[in-house]
Amino acid sequence: MKFAIALLAGPQDPAARSALEFARAVLSSGHQISHLFFYREGVHLASLLGVQPQDERDIATEWRQFITEHQLDAVVCIAAALRRGVLDEAEAQRWERPVANTAAPWELSGLGQWVDALQSADRAVTFGT
């Protein structure tokens, strides 16, 4: 079964951890994840600038490692990202900002990617509000 997963919760929200555990369970059960889509506060997971206290889980790093390890398609909604200051190199240059704060494995793209994901997935699951 193919799953498309949307995450709307930021790094401090328990839904971000729940989504990651769900994604791990999907793959360990022999299913596939066709797309991961990060929207609203979930775009903060793609930022390289967040720092967690040493005694807390760094969920953004865990997501990055999970995506890289499993070579998953991880799309960050470009409109939500720009509003929240999450920029890749191209957008930083386009908007004349001094630095980018996201890079691979994340891809900034439009909401149309989520619509495409819904068409190819057997199940769609959303975490966060």
DONU-493054 format. One line per field, with one value per residue (C-alpha): residue number from 1; residue in three letters; x, y, z. Coordinates in Angstrom, 1 decimal, decimal comma, always signed. Example, Ala and Ser with C-alpha at 12.3 -4.5 7.8 and 13.67 -1.06 7.14 Angstrom:
REM DONU-493054
i <- c(1/2)
aa <- c(ALA/SER)
x <- c(+12,3/+13,7)
y <- c(-4,5/-1,1)
z <- c(+7,8/+7,1)
//
This chain:
REM DONU-493054
i <- c(1/2/3/4/5/6/7/8/9/10/11/12/13/14/15/16/17/18/19/20/21/22/23/24/25/26/27/28/29/30/31/32/33/34/35/36/37/38/39/40/41/42/43/44/45/46/47/48/49/50/51/52/53/54/55/56/57/58/59/60/61/62/63/64/65/66/67/68/69/70/71/72/73/74/75/76/77/78/79/80/81/82/83/84/85/86/87/88/89/90/91/92/93/94/95/96/97/98/99/100/101/102/103/104/105/106/107/108/109/110/111/112/113/114/115/116/117/118/119/120/121/122/123/124/125/126/127/128/129)
aa <- c(MET/LYS/PHE/ALA/ILE/ALA/LEU/LEU/ALA/GLY/PRO/GLN/ASP/PRO/ALA/ALA/ARG/SER/ALA/LEU/GLU/PHE/ALA/ARG/ALA/VAL/LEU/SER/SER/GLY/HIS/GLN/ILE/SER/HIS/LEU/PHE/PHE/TYR/ARG/GLU/GLY/VAL/HIS/LEU/ALA/SER/LEU/LEU/GLY/VAL/GLN/PRO/GLN/ASP/GLU/ARG/ASP/ILE/ALA/THR/GLU/TRP/ARG/GLN/PHE/ILE/THR/GLU/HIS/GLN/LEU/ASP/ALA/VAL/VAL/CYS/ILE/ALA/ALA/ALA/LEU/ARG/ARG/GLY/VAL/LEU/ASP/GLU/ALA/GLU/ALA/GLN/ARG/TRP/GLU/ARG/PRO/VAL/ALA/ASN/THR/ALA/ALA/PRO/TRP/GLU/LEU/SER/GLY/LEU/GLY/GLN/TRP/VAL/ASP/ALA/LEU/GLN/SER/ALA/ASP/ARG/ALA/VAL/THR/PHE/GLY/THR)
x <- c(+0,0/+1,2/+0,9/+1,0/+1,7/+1,1/+2,6/+1,2/+2,8/+6,0/+9,0/+7,7/+4,3/+3,8/+2,2/+5,6/+6,9/+3,7/+4,0/+7,6/+6,7/+3,8/+6,1/+8,6/+5,9/+4,6/+8,0/+8,7/+5,4/+6,4/+4,3/+5,6/+5,5/+5,0/+5,2/+5,8/+4,3/+5,2/+2,8/+1,9/+4,1/+5,6/+7,8/+10,0/+11,2/+13,1/+15,0/+18,7/+18,7/+16,6/+18,6/+17,2/+18,4/+20,7/+18,2/+15,4/+14,8/+15,8/+12,8/+13,9/+17,2/+15,4/+13,1/+16,0/+17,9/+14,7/+14,1/+17,7/+18,0/+14,9/+15,3/+11,8/+10,2/+9,9/+8,2/+7,9/+5,1/+6,9/+4,2/+4,1/+7,9/+8,4/+6,0/+7,9/+11,4/+12,4/+14,4/+16,5/+19,4/+17,3/+14,6/+17,2/+18,7/+15,3/+14,1/+17,6/+18,1/+21,6/+21,3/+19,4/+18,4/+17,2/+18,7/+18,4/+16,6/+13,9/+12,4/+10,4/+7,4/+3,7/+0,6/+0,1/+2,6/+0,2/-2,6/-0,5/+0,4/-3,2/-3,8/-1,1/-1,5/-3,8/-4,1/-3,5/-2,8/-2,5/-0,8/-1,4/-3,9)
y <- c(+0,0/+3,5/+6,3/+10,0/+11,8/+15,5/+17,1/+20,5/+20,5/+22,2/+20,6/+21,3/+19,7/+16,1/+15,5/+15,8/+12,9/+10,9/+11,4/+10,2/+7,1/+6,4/+6,8/+4,4/+1,9/+2,2/+1,2/-1,5/-3,1/-3,4/-0,5/+2,5/+6,2/+7,9/+11,5/+13,5/+17,0/+19,6/+22,5/+25,3/+25,0/+21,7/+23,7/+24,5/+20,9/+21,7/+24,6/+23,9/+26,7/+25,1/+24,0/+21,7/+21,4/+18,4/+16,6/+16,8/+14,9/+16,8/+15,8/+18,0/+16,1/+12,8/+13,6/+14,7/+11,4/+9,3/+11,0/+10,6/+7,0/+5,9/+8,3/+9,7/+12,5/+15,3/+18,4/+21,6/+24,0/+27,0/+29,5/+28,4/+28,2/+31,7/+33,2/+31,5/+32,3/+28,9/+29,4/+27,3/+28,8/+29,7/+31,5/+33,3/+34,7/+35,5/+37,4/+38,9/+37,4/+36,8/+33,1/+29,9/+27,8/+24,6/+22,1/+18,5/+16,3/+18,9/+20,4/+23,6/+23,2/+24,1/+22,6/+20,9/+18,3/+17,3/+17,0/+14,8/+12,7/+12,2/+10,8/+8,2/+7,1/+4,4/+6,3/+9,8/+10,7/+14,2/+15,0/+18,4/+21,1)
z <- c(+0,0/-0,8/+1,7/+1,2/+4,5/+5,2/+8,3/+9,4/+12,9/+13,8/+15,6/+19,1/+18,4/+19,5/+16,1/+14,4/+16,5/+15,9/+12,2/+12,2/+14,2/+11,8/+8,8/+10,3/+11,0/+7,5/+6,0/+8,6/+7,7/+4,1/+2,8/+0,8/+1,3/-2,0/-0,7/+2,4/+2,3/+4,9/+5,3/+7,7/+10,8/+9,5/+7,2/+10,2/+10,2/+7,0/+8,6/+9,4/+12,1/+14,8/+17,9/+20,5/+24,1/+24,6/+26,7/+24,1/+20,9/+17,8/+15,7/+12,7/+12,5/+12,9/+10,0/+7,8/+8,6/+8,0/+4,6/+3,5/+4,7/+2,8/-0,2/+0,2/-1,7/+0,9/-0,4/+1,6/+0,6/-0,9/+0,1/+3,7/+3,8/+2,4/+5,0/+7,8/+6,5/+5,3/+2,1/-0,1/-2,1/-5,1/-3,0/-0,9/-4,1/-5,6/-2,5/-1,9/+1,5/+2,8/+3,5/+2,8/+5,7/+4,0/+1,6/+0,5/+1,2/+1,3/-1,9/-2,0/-4,3/-4,6/-3,2/-6,6/-5,4/-2,6/-5,1/-7,3/-4,3/-3,4/-6,9/-6,7/-3,1/-1,7/+1,6/+2,7/+6,3/+7,8/+11,2/+12,9/+12,5)
//
